[in-house]
Amino acid sequence: MVHPYENKISIKSWAEEDRPREKLSGQGRRALTDAELIAILIGSGNRDESAVELSKRILHHYDNDLNKLGKASIEELSKFKGIGEAKAISIIAALEIGRRRNDTEVAVLDKVTGSKDAYNILKRLLVDLNHEEFWILLLGQNNRVLGKELISKGGLTITIADPKIIYSAALRYSATSIMLAHNHPSGNLKPSKPDIDLTKKIAAAGSLLDIKVLDHLIITDSGYYSFADEGVM
């Protein structure tokens, strides 16, 4: 016989001030833990866990790091008992909205004065990825931003950037200079020998077209490395 106190308690049975929705309404959004916010997104748990308990377990799996959770795929999240495709999509969408809001809090830049400006423009495109991507930032007179272009996608550790594709885009924008950028999903900010060789190859091709390569950024979830700032260009 199961002791009555050993039964799982549903959120509906909690004191009103402890229920996530009521807590947000009564105490404000900042009073909620990450798990309680996620519990509101998923709405319900499973037969063995409340929504909050399930949310705590999901967060624990990702080391209580919302950035790591933000990288999770629908398939990964759906492996948790009680999380179907719809709930997984809700979690992913909410975290993406948060990321985009954070990006819009930085003033939109129309001119690049250094590596930090380029990083602020490109970081949203290159963080939280499980594969490498190579982008270019296209600049006009006085380093005015003309646009940005995805050049290639690669695997976990390498992507290839074809100078012909890069300079085709540069000519299309009538760019006078460009900045290169790619991410390292591993989190390692140190450039590899192929990174250095590729940068030199692209810069050499640009000199023939009188299009200067100003910098090459390696971007990770925690920061960036600038070839120009480090004197590697």
PyMOL commands that set and color helices and strands:
alter all, ss='L'
color gray80, all
select helices_A, chain A and resi 4-6+11-13+16-18+20-27+29-31+34-42+51-61+66-69+74-77+85-104+115-126+141-143+163-172+193-209
alter helices_A, ss='H'
color red, helices_A
select strands_A, chain A and resi 133-139+145-153+177-183+212-220+223-226
alter strands_A, ss='S'
color yellow, strands_A
deselect
rebuild
show_as cartoon
